Structures are given as structure tokens and as C-alpha cells.
Amino acid sequence: MANAVSGMALHDDCNLKFLELKAKRTYRFIIFKIEEEQKQILVEQVGEPTKSYEDFTASLPVNECRYAIYDFDFVTEENVQKSKIIFIAWSPDTSPVRSKMIYASSKEGFKSELDGIQIELQATDPTEIGLDVITSRTS
């Protein structure tokens, strides 16, 4: 277990998978879940590099909070291929209040453990993490 984050331990797999995404581009995305009974943050799902942004957004639960990392590829106006690592705090309006509070209080500590995040988004519904929003944040 890595450092405690707001009372939640960070499972070693979280940092390992993040480093693999960042350095080796092994994954397109990682979805993290707080396991309240075990008091730790775990990797819930990873997406292979071939997965699309739509695959990623479809993987987020409709009624439950999650943290997510997405490796976003894009081409600049100068026609240069680039990539940005995006952190998303997913907190749907329909998720339980207690869950929203736990995720909100653990977010900064968790994020600080993941060195290399370039963009952060807070989303409560799918329109707040639409591809148009992501694209506008990278330019």
C-alpha cells in the first residue's frame, strides 16, 4: 500500500498502472474505485490502447463516483501529434451523497500521488466530459 489519501490507502497497483500508461502507453485509460470497506483506492478497469474515447466514457458507471485517467491523443493546429494525460473526477448527480463526499475529500491527495497529470476535469454528467470539452481543453 502506498501513502494514505484522506483516510484511504492507495493500492500499489494504482501507481504502477499509471506509470505504465504514462511511460509505456500500455493503456488508453484507467478507472479507479474507492473500496470503502477496505479503505483503499483500487484500479477497477484499464482500457487497451486501441480503445476509443467512447469506450472510455461508456465504462464510467451511471450512478457511482470514480476517478479516471485518460491518455488523449490529438493533432495541434501546426499538425503536430501530441498527447495529454487527463484526470477526471466522475461524480454523477445520481450517485449517493456519502460517495460524493468521500471521493471529493480524497481527490487532491490521490491526484498528488499521480505525477504527470496535465488536465483535470470534474464531471457530474456525460456532457461535461464530451469529446468537444476534452478537445477544447487541450488546445
Disulfide bonds with the S-S distance in Angstrom:
none
